[in-house]
Amino acid sequence: MTLTIFLILALVSVLSSILVITQKNSVISALYLIVTLGSQAVLYFLLGATFIGVLQIIVYAGAIMVLFLFVIMLLNLKRDEFGPDQKKGQRVLAFLFTLFLAVEILAALKIGFSDGGTPAGAVLNPASGSPSEVARSLFIDFLYPFEIVSILLLVAILGVVVLVKKRF
């Protein structure tokens, strides 16, 4: 039963993530991203990492998505502002990369399910989702990437404000 729920949620997550990048309307794309993040949170719950699942909902599906929607509304992007599509070869290259990624995912699934039906790494250590383990991993093991991402987000927000300010 758990495997069936896991596979259904994985399918919902993959389909909604595909819809995130294929939608032309950026607000609808952001809503599909919320569906993706929510289904991933439930996957964390199924794997026994309740703290990480709650963080996924509060931080990503809540705060980060509000920030994304704020930036989308602030920019007020319209399709006609971009002009005609200049890069026709980019679609072919994107298709080739997508095909490569699909082959890679299928190979990973074949390797993951080769041990009798349990995905590789699907059983987590019970302590891996605890608040102390998340804090240790975030502030000790990955301190520099955490700080770099926070600076990158700050620069992106300032860049959006500067872009919008020049327009008015």
Phi and psi in radians as a Rosetta constraint file:
Dihedral C 1 N 2 CA 2 C 2 CIRCULARHARMONIC -1.137 0.35
Dihedral N 2 CA 2 C 2 N 3 CIRCULARHARMONIC -0.679 0.35
Dihedral C 2 N 3 CA 3 C 3 CIRCULARHARMONIC -1.122 0.35
Dihedral N 3 CA 3 C 3 N 4 CIRCULARHARMONIC -0.652 0.35
Dihedral C 3 N 4 CA 4 C 4 CIRCULARHARMONIC -1.143 0.35
Dihedral N 4 CA 4 C 4 N 5 CIRCULARHARMONIC -0.787 0.35
Dihedral C 4 N 5 CA 5 C 5 CIRCULARHARMONIC -1.107 0.35
Dihedral N 5 CA 5 C 5 N 6 CIRCULARHARMONIC -0.722 0.35
Dihedral C 5 N 6 CA 6 C 6 CIRCULARHARMONIC -1.051 0.35
Dihedral N 6 CA 6 C 6 N 7 CIRCULARHARMONIC -0.807 0.35
Dihedral C 6 N 7 CA 7 C 7 CIRCULARHARMONIC -1.182 0.35
Dihedral N 7 CA 7 C 7 N 8 CIRCULARHARMONIC -0.656 0.35
Dihedral C 7 N 8 CA 8 C 8 CIRCULARHARMONIC -1.139 0.35
Dihedral N 8 CA 8 C 8 N 9 CIRCULARHARMONIC -0.780 0.35
Dihedral C 8 N 9 CA 9 C 9 CIRCULARHARMONIC -1.170 0.35
Dihedral N 9 CA 9 C 9 N 10 CIRCULARHARMONIC -0.621 0.35
Dihedral C 9 N 10 CA 10 C 10 CIRCULARHARMONIC -1.123 0.35
Dihedral N 10 CA 10 C 10 N 11 CIRCULARHARMONIC -0.703 0.35
Dihedral C 10 N 11 CA 11 C 11 CIRCULARHARMONIC -1.137 0.35
Dihedral N 11 CA 11 C 11 N 12 CIRCULARHARMONIC -0.754 0.35
Dihedral C 11 N 12 CA 12 C 12 CIRCULARHARMONIC -1.072 0.35
Dihedral N 12 CA 12 C 12 N 13 CIRCULARHARMONIC -0.733 0.35
Dihedral C 12 N 13 CA 13 C 13 CIRCULARHARMONIC -1.114 0.35
Dihedral N 13 CA 13 C 13 N 14 CIRCULARHARMONIC -0.768 0.35
Dihedral C 13 N 14 CA 14 C 14 CIRCULARHARMONIC -1.182 0.35
Dihedral N 14 CA 14 C 14 N 15 CIRCULARHARMONIC -0.780 0.35
Dihedral C 14 N 15 CA 15 C 15 CIRCULARHARMONIC -1.137 0.35
Dihedral N 15 CA 15 C 15 N 16 CIRCULARHARMONIC -0.731 0.35
Dihedral C 15 N 16 CA 16 C 16 CIRCULARHARMONIC -1.227 0.35
Dihedral N 16 CA 16 C 16 N 17 CIRCULARHARMONIC -0.537 0.35
Dihedral C 16 N 17 CA 17 C 17 CIRCULARHARMONIC -1.241 0.35
Dihedral N 17 CA 17 C 17 N 18 CIRCULARHARMONIC -0.577 0.35
Dihedral C 17 N 18 CA 18 C 18 CIRCULARHARMONIC -1.151 0.35
Dihedral N 18 CA 18 C 18 N 19 CIRCULARHARMONIC -0.706 0.35
Dihedral C 18 N 19 CA 19 C 19 CIRCULARHARMONIC -1.171 0.35
Dihedral N 19 CA 19 C 19 N 20 CIRCULARHARMONIC -0.452 0.35
Dihedral C 19 N 20 CA 20 C 20 CIRCULARHARMONIC -1.059 0.35
Dihedral N 20 CA 20 C 20 N 21 CIRCULARHARMONIC -0.763 0.35
Dihedral C 20 N 21 CA 21 C 21 CIRCULARHARMONIC -1.572 0.35
Dihedral N 21 CA 21 C 21 N 22 CIRCULARHARMONIC -0.189 0.35
Dihedral C 21 N 22 CA 22 C 22 CIRCULARHARMONIC -1.741 0.35
Dihedral N 22 CA 22 C 22 N 23 CIRCULARHARMONIC -0.204 0.35
Dihedral C 22 N 23 CA 23 C 23 CIRCULARHARMONIC -1.314 0.35
Dihedral N 23 CA 23 C 23 N 24 CIRCULARHARMONIC 2.485 0.35
Dihedral C 23 N 24 CA 24 C 24 CIRCULARHARMONIC -1.492 0.35
Dihedral N 24 CA 24 C 24 N 25 CIRCULARHARMONIC -0.518 0.35
Dihedral C 24 N 25 CA 25 C 25 CIRCULARHARMONIC -1.501 0.35
Dihedral N 25 CA 25 C 25 N 26 CIRCULARHARMONIC 2.145 0.35
Dihedral C 25 N 26 CA 26 C 26 CIRCULARHARMONIC -1.238 0.35
Dihedral N 26 CA 26 C 26 N 27 CIRCULARHARMONIC -0.482 0.35
Dihedral C 26 N 27 CA 27 C 27 CIRCULARHARMONIC -1.225 0.35
Dihedral N 27 CA 27 C 27 N 28 CIRCULARHARMONIC -0.745 0.35
Dihedral C 27 N 28 CA 28 C 28 CIRCULARHARMONIC -1.145 0.35
Dihedral N 28 CA 28 C 28 N 29 CIRCULARHARMONIC -0.640 0.35
Dihedral C 28 N 29 CA 29 C 29 CIRCULARHARMONIC -1.084 0.35
Dihedral N 29 CA 29 C 29 N 30 CIRCULARHARMONIC -0.714 0.35
Dihedral C 29 N 30 CA 30 C 30 CIRCULARHARMONIC -1.142 0.35
Dihedral N 30 CA 30 C 30 N 31 CIRCULARHARMONIC -0.616 0.35
Dihedral C 30 N 31 CA 31 C 31 CIRCULARHARMONIC -1.182 0.35
Dihedral N 31 CA 31 C 31 N 32 CIRCULARHARMONIC -0.665 0.35
Dihedral C 31 N 32 CA 32 C 32 CIRCULARHARMONIC -1.152 0.35
Dihedral N 32 CA 32 C 32 N 33 CIRCULARHARMONIC -0.554 0.35
Dihedral C 32 N 33 CA 33 C 33 CIRCULARHARMONIC -1.148 0.35
Dihedral N 33 CA 33 C 33 N 34 CIRCULARHARMONIC -0.614 0.35
Dihedral C 33 N 34 CA 34 C 34 CIRCULARHARMONIC -1.122 0.35
Dihedral N 34 CA 34 C 34 N 35 CIRCULARHARMONIC -0.704 0.35
Dihedral C 34 N 35 CA 35 C 35 CIRCULARHARMONIC -1.087 0.35
Dihedral N 35 CA 35 C 35 N 36 CIRCULARHARMONIC -0.737 0.35
Dihedral C 35 N 36 CA 36 C 36 CIRCULARHARMONIC -1.078 0.35
Dihedral N 36 CA 36 C 36 N 37 CIRCULARHARMONIC -0.820 0.35
Dihedral C 36 N 37 CA 37 C 37 CIRCULARHARMONIC -1.157 0.35
Dihedral N 37 CA 37 C 37 N 38 CIRCULARHARMONIC -0.630 0.35
Dihedral C 37 N 38 CA 38 C 38 CIRCULARHARMONIC -1.168 0.35
Dihedral N 38 CA 38 C 38 N 39 CIRCULARHARMONIC -0.729 0.35
Dihedral C 38 N 39 CA 39 C 39 CIRCULARHARMONIC -1.188 0.35
Dihedral N 39 CA 39 C 39 N 40 CIRCULARHARMONIC -0.578 0.35
Dihedral C 39 N 40 CA 40 C 40 CIRCULARHARMONIC -1.197 0.35
Dihedral N 40 CA 40 C 40 N 41 CIRCULARHARMONIC -0.589 0.35
Dihedral C 40 N 41 CA 41 C 41 CIRCULARHARMONIC -1.120 0.35
Dihedral N 41 CA 41 C 41 N 42 CIRCULARHARMONIC -0.721 0.35
Dihedral C 41 N 42 CA 42 C 42 CIRCULARHARMONIC -1.165 0.35
Dihedral N 42 CA 42 C 42 N 43 CIRCULARHARMONIC -0.601 0.35
Dihedral C 42 N 43 CA 43 C 43 CIRCULARHARMONIC -1.086 0.35
Dihedral N 43 CA 43 C 43 N 44 CIRCULARHARMONIC -0.689 0.35
Dihedral C 43 N 44 CA 44 C 44 CIRCULARHARMONIC -1.086 0.35
Dihedral N 44 CA 44 C 44 N 45 CIRCULARHARMONIC -0.698 0.35
Dihedral C 44 N 45 CA 45 C 45 CIRCULARHARMONIC -1.086 0.35
Dihedral N 45 CA 45 C 45 N 46 CIRCULARHARMONIC -0.715 0.35
Dihedral C 45 N 46 CA 46 C 46 CIRCULARHARMONIC -1.126 0.35
Dihedral N 46 CA 46 C 46 N 47 CIRCULARHARMONIC -0.566 0.35
Dihedral C 46 N 47 CA 47 C 47 CIRCULARHARMONIC -1.452 0.35
Dihedral N 47 CA 47 C 47 N 48 CIRCULARHARMONIC -0.043 0.35
Dihedral C 47 N 48 CA 48 C 48 CIRCULARHARMONIC 1.609 0.35
Dihedral N 48 CA 48 C 48 N 49 CIRCULARHARMONIC 0.094 0.35
Dihedral C 48 N 49 CA 49 C 49 CIRCULARHARMONIC -1.729 0.35
Dihedral N 49 CA 49 C 49 N 50 CIRCULARHARMONIC 1.278 0.35
Dihedral C 49 N 50 CA 50 C 50 CIRCULARHARMONIC -1.162 0.35
Dihedral N 50 CA 50 C 50 N 51 CIRCULARHARMONIC -0.658 0.35
Dihedral C 50 N 51 CA 51 C 51 CIRCULARHARMONIC -1.128 0.35
Dihedral N 51 CA 51 C 51 N 52 CIRCULARHARMONIC -0.732 0.35
Dihedral C 51 N 52 CA 52 C 52 CIRCULARHARMONIC -1.180 0.35
Dihedral N 52 CA 52 C 52 N 53 CIRCULARHARMONIC -0.622 0.35
Dihedral C 52 N 53 CA 53 C 53 CIRCULARHARMONIC -1.110 0.35
Dihedral N 53 CA 53 C 53 N 54 CIRCULARHARMONIC -0.745 0.35
Dihedral C 53 N 54 CA 54 C 54 CIRCULARHARMONIC -1.158 0.35
Dihedral N 54 CA 54 C 54 N 55 CIRCULARHARMONIC -0.718 0.35
Dihedral C 54 N 55 CA 55 C 55 CIRCULARHARMONIC -1.080 0.35
Dihedral N 55 CA 55 C 55 N 56 CIRCULARHARMONIC -0.671 0.35
Dihedral C 55 N 56 CA 56 C 56 CIRCULARHARMONIC -1.042 0.35
Dihedral N 56 CA 56 C 56 N 57 CIRCULARHARMONIC -0.750 0.35
Dihedral C 56 N 57 CA 57 C 57 CIRCULARHARMONIC -1.251 0.35
Dihedral N 57 CA 57 C 57 N 58 CIRCULARHARMONIC -0.841 0.35
Dihedral C 57 N 58 CA 58 C 58 CIRCULARHARMONIC -1.214 0.35
Dihedral N 58 CA 58 C 58 N 59 CIRCULARHARMONIC -0.867 0.35
Dihedral C 58 N 59 CA 59 C 59 CIRCULARHARMONIC -1.385 0.35
Dihedral N 59 CA 59 C 59 N 60 CIRCULARHARMONIC -0.961 0.35
Dihedral C 59 N 60 CA 60 C 60 CIRCULARHARMONIC -1.434 0.35
Dihedral N 60 CA 60 C 60 N 61 CIRCULARHARMONIC -0.958 0.35
Dihedral C 60 N 61 CA 61 C 61 CIRCULARHARMONIC -1.232 0.35
Dihedral N 61 CA 61 C 61 N 62 CIRCULARHARMONIC -0.347 0.35
Dihedral C 61 N 62 CA 62 C 62 CIRCULARHARMONIC -1.713 0.35
Dihedral N 62 CA 62 C 62 N 63 CIRCULARHARMONIC -1.387 0.35
Dihedral C 62 N 63 CA 63 C 63 CIRCULARHARMONIC -1.200 0.35
Dihedral N 63 CA 63 C 63 N 64 CIRCULARHARMONIC -0.835 0.35
Dihedral C 63 N 64 CA 64 C 64 CIRCULARHARMONIC -1.164 0.35
Dihedral N 64 CA 64 C 64 N 65 CIRCULARHARMONIC -0.663 0.35
Dihedral C 64 N 65 CA 65 C 65 CIRCULARHARMONIC -1.217 0.35
Dihedral N 65 CA 65 C 65 N 66 CIRCULARHARMONIC -0.573 0.35
Dihedral C 65 N 66 CA 66 C 66 CIRCULARHARMONIC -1.112 0.35
Dihedral N 66 CA 66 C 66 N 67 CIRCULARHARMONIC -0.699 0.35
Dihedral C 66 N 67 CA 67 C 67 CIRCULARHARMONIC -1.124 0.35
Dihedral N 67 CA 67 C 67 N 68 CIRCULARHARMONIC -0.756 0.35
Dihedral C 67 N 68 CA 68 C 68 CIRCULARHARMONIC -1.048 0.35
Dihedral N 68 CA 68 C 68 N 69 CIRCULARHARMONIC -0.828 0.35
Dihedral C 68 N 69 CA 69 C 69 CIRCULARHARMONIC -1.137 0.35
Dihedral N 69 CA 69 C 69 N 70 CIRCULARHARMONIC -0.597 0.35
Dihedral C 69 N 70 CA 70 C 70 CIRCULARHARMONIC -1.105 0.35
Dihedral N 70 CA 70 C 70 N 71 CIRCULARHARMONIC -0.774 0.35
Dihedral C 70 N 71 CA 71 C 71 CIRCULARHARMONIC -1.157 0.35
Dihedral N 71 CA 71 C 71 N 72 CIRCULARHARMONIC -0.721 0.35
Dihedral C 71 N 72 CA 72 C 72 CIRCULARHARMONIC -1.078 0.35
Dihedral N 72 CA 72 C 72 N 73 CIRCULARHARMONIC -0.794 0.35
Dihedral C 72 N 73 CA 73 C 73 CIRCULARHARMONIC -1.204 0.35
Dihedral N 73 CA 73 C 73 N 74 CIRCULARHARMONIC -0.575 0.35
Dihedral C 73 N 74 CA 74 C 74 CIRCULARHARMONIC -1.204 0.35
Dihedral N 74 CA 74 C 74 N 75 CIRCULARHARMONIC -0.694 0.35
Dihedral C 74 N 75 CA 75 C 75 CIRCULARHARMONIC -1.297 0.35
Dihedral N 75 CA 75 C 75 N 76 CIRCULARHARMONIC -0.578 0.35
Dihedral C 75 N 76 CA 76 C 76 CIRCULARHARMONIC 0.909 0.35
Dihedral N 76 CA 76 C 76 N 77 CIRCULARHARMONIC 0.991 0.35
Dihedral C 76 N 77 CA 77 C 77 CIRCULARHARMONIC -1.246 0.35
Dihedral N 77 CA 77 C 77 N 78 CIRCULARHARMONIC 2.392 0.35
Dihedral C 77 N 78 CA 78 C 78 CIRCULARHARMONIC -2.118 0.35
Dihedral N 78 CA 78 C 78 N 79 CIRCULARHARMONIC 2.610 0.35
Dihedral C 78 N 79 CA 79 C 79 CIRCULARHARMONIC -1.150 0.35
Dihedral N 79 CA 79 C 79 N 80 CIRCULARHARMONIC -0.597 0.35
Dihedral C 79 N 80 CA 80 C 80 CIRCULARHARMONIC -1.316 0.35
Dihedral N 80 CA 80 C 80 N 81 CIRCULARHARMONIC -0.203 0.35
Dihedral C 80 N 81 CA 81 C 81 CIRCULARHARMONIC -1.297 0.35
Dihedral N 81 CA 81 C 81 N 82 CIRCULARHARMONIC -0.335 0.35
Dihedral C 81 N 82 CA 82 C 82 CIRCULARHARMONIC -1.464 0.35
Dihedral N 82 CA 82 C 82 N 83 CIRCULARHARMONIC -0.400 0.35
Dihedral C 82 N 83 CA 83 C 83 CIRCULARHARMONIC 1.436 0.35
Dihedral N 83 CA 83 C 83 N 84 CIRCULARHARMONIC -3.037 0.35
Dihedral C 83 N 84 CA 84 C 84 CIRCULARHARMONIC -1.219 0.35
Dihedral N 84 CA 84 C 84 N 85 CIRCULARHARMONIC 2.750 0.35
Dihedral C 84 N 85 CA 85 C 85 CIRCULARHARMONIC -1.232 0.35
Dihedral N 85 CA 85 C 85 N 86 CIRCULARHARMONIC 2.011 0.35
Dihedral C 85 N 86 CA 86 C 86 CIRCULARHARMONIC -1.542 0.35
Dihedral N 86 CA 86 C 86 N 87 CIRCULARHARMONIC -0.415 0.35
Dihedral C 86 N 87 CA 87 C 87 CIRCULARHARMONIC -1.958 0.35
Dihedral N 87 CA 87 C 87 N 88 CIRCULARHARMONIC 1.484 0.35
Dihedral C 87 N 88 CA 88 C 88 CIRCULARHARMONIC -1.277 0.35
Dihedral N 88 CA 88 C 88 N 89 CIRCULARHARMONIC -0.604 0.35
Dihedral C 88 N 89 CA 89 C 89 CIRCULARHARMONIC -1.197 0.35
Dihedral N 89 CA 89 C 89 N 90 CIRCULARHARMONIC -0.342 0.35
Dihedral C 89 N 90 CA 90 C 90 CIRCULARHARMONIC -1.177 0.35
Dihedral N 90 CA 90 C 90 N 91 CIRCULARHARMONIC -0.549 0.35
Dihedral C 90 N 91 CA 91 C 91 CIRCULARHARMONIC -1.171 0.35
Dihedral N 91 CA 91 C 91 N 92 CIRCULARHARMONIC -0.680 0.35
Dihedral C 91 N 92 CA 92 C 92 CIRCULARHARMONIC -1.143 0.35
Dihedral N 92 CA 92 C 92 N 93 CIRCULARHARMONIC -0.771 0.35
Dihedral C 92 N 93 CA 93 C 93 CIRCULARHARMONIC -1.108 0.35
Dihedral N 93 CA 93 C 93 N 94 CIRCULARHARMONIC -0.702 0.35
Dihedral C 93 N 94 CA 94 C 94 CIRCULARHARMONIC -1.125 0.35
Dihedral N 94 CA 94 C 94 N 95 CIRCULARHARMONIC -0.676 0.35
Dihedral C 94 N 95 CA 95 C 95 CIRCULARHARMONIC -1.124 0.35
Dihedral N 95 CA 95 C 95 N 96 CIRCULARHARMONIC -0.732 0.35
Dihedral C 95 N 96 CA 96 C 96 CIRCULARHARMONIC -1.113 0.35
Dihedral N 96 CA 96 C 96 N 97 CIRCULARHARMONIC -0.743 0.35
Dihedral C 96 N 97 CA 97 C 97 CIRCULARHARMONIC -1.140 0.35
Dihedral N 97 CA 97 C 97 N 98 CIRCULARHARMONIC -0.653 0.35
Dihedral C 97 N 98 CA 98 C 98 CIRCULARHARMONIC -1.140 0.35
Dihedral N 98 CA 98 C 98 N 99 CIRCULARHARMONIC -0.712 0.35
Dihedral C 98 N 99 CA 99 C 99 CIRCULARHARMONIC -1.103 0.35
Dihedral N 99 CA 99 C 99 N 100 CIRCULARHARMONIC -0.743 0.35
Dihedral C 99 N 100 CA 100 C 100 CIRCULARHARMONIC -1.082 0.35
Dihedral N 100 CA 100 C 100 N 101 CIRCULARHARMONIC -0.739 0.35
Dihedral C 100 N 101 CA 101 C 101 CIRCULARHARMONIC -1.131 0.35
Dihedral N 101 CA 101 C 101 N 102 CIRCULARHARMONIC -0.684 0.35
Dihedral C 101 N 102 CA 102 C 102 CIRCULARHARMONIC -1.117 0.35
Dihedral N 102 CA 102 C 102 N 103 CIRCULARHARMONIC -0.725 0.35
Dihedral C 102 N 103 CA 103 C 103 CIRCULARHARMONIC -1.117 0.35
Dihedral N 103 CA 103 C 103 N 104 CIRCULARHARMONIC -0.704 0.35
Dihedral C 103 N 104 CA 104 C 104 CIRCULARHARMONIC -1.131 0.35
Dihedral N 104 CA 104 C 104 N 105 CIRCULARHARMONIC -0.711 0.35
Dihedral C 104 N 105 CA 105 C 105 CIRCULARHARMONIC -1.154 0.35
Dihedral N 105 CA 105 C 105 N 106 CIRCULARHARMONIC -0.732 0.35
Dihedral C 105 N 106 CA 106 C 106 CIRCULARHARMONIC -1.109 0.35
Dihedral N 106 CA 106 C 106 N 107 CIRCULARHARMONIC -0.675 0.35
Dihedral C 106 N 107 CA 107 C 107 CIRCULARHARMONIC -1.148 0.35
Dihedral N 107 CA 107 C 107 N 108 CIRCULARHARMONIC -0.695 0.35
Dihedral C 107 N 108 CA 108 C 108 CIRCULARHARMONIC -1.154 0.35
Dihedral N 108 CA 108 C 108 N 109 CIRCULARHARMONIC -0.683 0.35
Dihedral C 108 N 109 CA 109 C 109 CIRCULARHARMONIC -1.149 0.35
Dihedral N 109 CA 109 C 109 N 110 CIRCULARHARMONIC -0.683 0.35
Dihedral C 109 N 110 CA 110 C 110 CIRCULARHARMONIC -1.112 0.35
Dihedral N 110 CA 110 C 110 N 111 CIRCULARHARMONIC -0.744 0.35
Dihedral C 110 N 111 CA 111 C 111 CIRCULARHARMONIC -1.198 0.35
Dihedral N 111 CA 111 C 111 N 112 CIRCULARHARMONIC -0.709 0.35
Dihedral C 111 N 112 CA 112 C 112 CIRCULARHARMONIC -1.170 0.35
Dihedral N 112 CA 112 C 112 N 113 CIRCULARHARMONIC -0.635 0.35
Dihedral C 112 N 113 CA 113 C 113 CIRCULARHARMONIC -1.636 0.35
Dihedral N 113 CA 113 C 113 N 114 CIRCULARHARMONIC 0.092 0.35
Dihedral C 113 N 114 CA 114 C 114 CIRCULARHARMONIC -1.295 0.35
Dihedral N 114 CA 114 C 114 N 115 CIRCULARHARMONIC -0.221 0.35
Dihedral C 114 N 115 CA 115 C 115 CIRCULARHARMONIC -1.629 0.35
Dihedral N 115 CA 115 C 115 N 116 CIRCULARHARMONIC 0.294 0.35
Dihedral C 115 N 116 CA 116 C 116 CIRCULARHARMONIC 1.965 0.35
Dihedral N 116 CA 116 C 116 N 117 CIRCULARHARMONIC 0.303 0.35
Dihedral C 116 N 117 CA 117 C 117 CIRCULARHARMONIC 1.922 0.35
Dihedral N 117 CA 117 C 117 N 118 CIRCULARHARMONIC -0.165 0.35
Dihedral C 117 N 118 CA 118 C 118 CIRCULARHARMONIC -1.709 0.35
Dihedral N 118 CA 118 C 118 N 119 CIRCULARHARMONIC 2.174 0.35
Dihedral C 118 N 119 CA 119 C 119 CIRCULARHARMONIC -1.057 0.35
Dihedral N 119 CA 119 C 119 N 120 CIRCULARHARMONIC 2.479 0.35
Dihedral C 119 N 120 CA 120 C 120 CIRCULARHARMONIC -1.094 0.35
Dihedral N 120 CA 120 C 120 N 121 CIRCULARHARMONIC 2.229 0.35
Dihedral C 120 N 121 CA 121 C 121 CIRCULARHARMONIC 1.404 0.35
Dihedral N 121 CA 121 C 121 N 122 CIRCULARHARMONIC 0.210 0.35
Dihedral C 121 N 122 CA 122 C 122 CIRCULARHARMONIC -1.335 0.35
Dihedral N 122 CA 122 C 122 N 123 CIRCULARHARMONIC -0.331 0.35
Dihedral C 122 N 123 CA 123 C 123 CIRCULARHARMONIC -1.756 0.35
Dihedral N 123 CA 123 C 123 N 124 CIRCULARHARMONIC 2.006 0.35
Dihedral C 123 N 124 CA 124 C 124 CIRCULARHARMONIC -1.588 0.35
Dihedral N 124 CA 124 C 124 N 125 CIRCULARHARMONIC 2.722 0.35
Dihedral C 124 N 125 CA 125 C 125 CIRCULARHARMONIC -1.140 0.35
Dihedral N 125 CA 125 C 125 N 126 CIRCULARHARMONIC 2.340 0.35
Dihedral C 125 N 126 CA 126 C 126 CIRCULARHARMONIC -1.009 0.35
Dihedral N 126 CA 126 C 126 N 127 CIRCULARHARMONIC -0.468 0.35
Dihedral C 126 N 127 CA 127 C 127 CIRCULARHARMONIC -1.508 0.35
Dihedral N 127 CA 127 C 127 N 128 CIRCULARHARMONIC -0.091 0.35
Dihedral C 127 N 128 CA 128 C 128 CIRCULARHARMONIC -1.263 0.35
Dihedral N 128 CA 128 C 128 N 129 CIRCULARHARMONIC -0.354 0.35
Dihedral C 128 N 129 CA 129 C 129 CIRCULARHARMONIC -1.783 0.35
Dihedral N 129 CA 129 C 129 N 130 CIRCULARHARMONIC 0.130 0.35
Dihedral C 129 N 130 CA 130 C 130 CIRCULARHARMONIC -1.333 0.35
Dihedral N 130 CA 130 C 130 N 131 CIRCULARHARMONIC 2.703 0.35
Dihedral C 130 N 131 CA 131 C 131 CIRCULARHARMONIC -1.049 0.35
Dihedral N 131 CA 131 C 131 N 132 CIRCULARHARMONIC -0.661 0.35
Dihedral C 131 N 132 CA 132 C 132 CIRCULARHARMONIC -1.190 0.35
Dihedral N 132 CA 132 C 132 N 133 CIRCULARHARMONIC -0.639 0.35
Dihedral C 132 N 133 CA 133 C 133 CIRCULARHARMONIC -1.219 0.35
Dihedral N 133 CA 133 C 133 N 134 CIRCULARHARMONIC -0.687 0.35
Dihedral C 133 N 134 CA 134 C 134 CIRCULARHARMONIC -1.136 0.35
Dihedral N 134 CA 134 C 134 N 135 CIRCULARHARMONIC -0.754 0.35
Dihedral C 134 N 135 CA 135 C 135 CIRCULARHARMONIC -1.132 0.35
Dihedral N 135 CA 135 C 135 N 136 CIRCULARHARMONIC -0.729 0.35
Dihedral C 135 N 136 CA 136 C 136 CIRCULARHARMONIC -1.109 0.35
Dihedral N 136 CA 136 C 136 N 137 CIRCULARHARMONIC -0.758 0.35
Dihedral C 136 N 137 CA 137 C 137 CIRCULARHARMONIC -1.158 0.35
Dihedral N 137 CA 137 C 137 N 138 CIRCULARHARMONIC -0.698 0.35
Dihedral C 137 N 138 CA 138 C 138 CIRCULARHARMONIC -1.302 0.35
Dihedral N 138 CA 138 C 138 N 139 CIRCULARHARMONIC -0.759 0.35
Dihedral C 138 N 139 CA 139 C 139 CIRCULARHARMONIC -1.737 0.35
Dihedral N 139 CA 139 C 139 N 140 CIRCULARHARMONIC -0.068 0.35
Dihedral C 139 N 140 CA 140 C 140 CIRCULARHARMONIC -2.050 0.35
Dihedral N 140 CA 140 C 140 N 141 CIRCULARHARMONIC -1.007 0.35
Dihedral C 140 N 141 CA 141 C 141 CIRCULARHARMONIC -1.275 0.35
Dihedral N 141 CA 141 C 141 N 142 CIRCULARHARMONIC -0.690 0.35
Dihedral C 141 N 142 CA 142 C 142 CIRCULARHARMONIC -2.111 0.35
Dihedral N 142 CA 142 C 142 N 143 CIRCULARHARMONIC 0.706 0.35
Dihedral C 142 N 143 CA 143 C 143 CIRCULARHARMONIC -1.161 0.35
Dihedral N 143 CA 143 C 143 N 144 CIRCULARHARMONIC -0.834 0.35
Dihedral C 143 N 144 CA 144 C 144 CIRCULARHARMONIC -1.155 0.35
Dihedral N 144 CA 144 C 144 N 145 CIRCULARHARMONIC -0.794 0.35
Dihedral C 144 N 145 CA 145 C 145 CIRCULARHARMONIC -1.080 0.35
Dihedral N 145 CA 145 C 145 N 146 CIRCULARHARMONIC -0.608 0.35
Dihedral C 145 N 146 CA 146 C 146 CIRCULARHARMONIC -1.100 0.35
Dihedral N 146 CA 146 C 146 N 147 CIRCULARHARMONIC -0.773 0.35
Dihedral C 146 N 147 CA 147 C 147 CIRCULARHARMONIC -1.208 0.35
Dihedral N 147 CA 147 C 147 N 148 CIRCULARHARMONIC -0.672 0.35
Dihedral C 147 N 148 CA 148 C 148 CIRCULARHARMONIC -1.123 0.35
Dihedral N 148 CA 148 C 148 N 149 CIRCULARHARMONIC -0.722 0.35
Dihedral C 148 N 149 CA 149 C 149 CIRCULARHARMONIC -1.156 0.35
Dihedral N 149 CA 149 C 149 N 150 CIRCULARHARMONIC -0.670 0.35
Dihedral C 149 N 150 CA 150 C 150 CIRCULARHARMONIC -1.149 0.35
Dihedral N 150 CA 150 C 150 N 151 CIRCULARHARMONIC -0.674 0.35
Dihedral C 150 N 151 CA 151 C 151 CIRCULARHARMONIC -1.186 0.35
Dihedral N 151 CA 151 C 151 N 152 CIRCULARHARMONIC -0.700 0.35
Dihedral C 151 N 152 CA 152 C 152 CIRCULARHARMONIC -1.087 0.35
Dihedral N 152 CA 152 C 152 N 153 CIRCULARHARMONIC -0.742 0.35
Dihedral C 152 N 153 CA 153 C 153 CIRCULARHARMONIC -1.120 0.35
Dihedral N 153 CA 153 C 153 N 154 CIRCULARHARMONIC -0.682 0.35
Dihedral C 153 N 154 CA 154 C 154 CIRCULARHARMONIC -1.120 0.35
Dihedral N 154 CA 154 C 154 N 155 CIRCULARHARMONIC -0.765 0.35
Dihedral C 154 N 155 CA 155 C 155 CIRCULARHARMONIC -1.125 0.35
Dihedral N 155 CA 155 C 155 N 156 CIRCULARHARMONIC -0.677 0.35
Dihedral C 155 N 156 CA 156 C 156 CIRCULARHARMONIC -1.125 0.35
Dihedral N 156 CA 156 C 156 N 157 CIRCULARHARMONIC -0.724 0.35
Dihedral C 156 N 157 CA 157 C 157 CIRCULARHARMONIC -1.141 0.35
Dihedral N 157 CA 157 C 157 N 158 CIRCULARHARMONIC -0.754 0.35
Dihedral C 157 N 158 CA 158 C 158 CIRCULARHARMONIC -1.126 0.35
Dihedral N 158 CA 158 C 158 N 159 CIRCULARHARMONIC -0.648 0.35
Dihedral C 158 N 159 CA 159 C 159 CIRCULARHARMONIC -1.102 0.35
Dihedral N 159 CA 159 C 159 N 160 CIRCULARHARMONIC -0.699 0.35
Dihedral C 159 N 160 CA 160 C 160 CIRCULARHARMONIC -1.130 0.35
Dihedral N 160 CA 160 C 160 N 161 CIRCULARHARMONIC -0.741 0.35
Dihedral C 160 N 161 CA 161 C 161 CIRCULARHARMONIC -1.105 0.35
Dihedral N 161 CA 161 C 161 N 162 CIRCULARHARMONIC -0.718 0.35
Dihedral C 161 N 162 CA 162 C 162 CIRCULARHARMONIC -1.151 0.35
Dihedral N 162 CA 162 C 162 N 163 CIRCULARHARMONIC -0.731 0.35
Dihedral C 162 N 163 CA 163 C 163 CIRCULARHARMONIC -1.089 0.35
Dihedral N 163 CA 163 C 163 N 164 CIRCULARHARMONIC -0.725 0.35
Dihedral C 163 N 164 CA 164 C 164 CIRCULARHARMONIC -1.264 0.35
Dihedral N 164 CA 164 C 164 N 165 CIRCULARHARMONIC -0.619 0.35
Dihedral C 164 N 165 CA 165 C 165 CIRCULARHARMONIC -1.165 0.35
Dihedral N 165 CA 165 C 165 N 166 CIRCULARHARMONIC -0.607 0.35
Dihedral C 165 N 166 CA 166 C 166 CIRCULARHARMONIC -1.196 0.35
Dihedral N 166 CA 166 C 166 N 167 CIRCULARHARMONIC -0.489 0.35
Dihedral C 166 N 167 CA 167 C 167 CIRCULARHARMONIC -1.298 0.35
Dihedral N 167 CA 167 C 167 N 168 CIRCULARHARMONIC -0.472 0.35
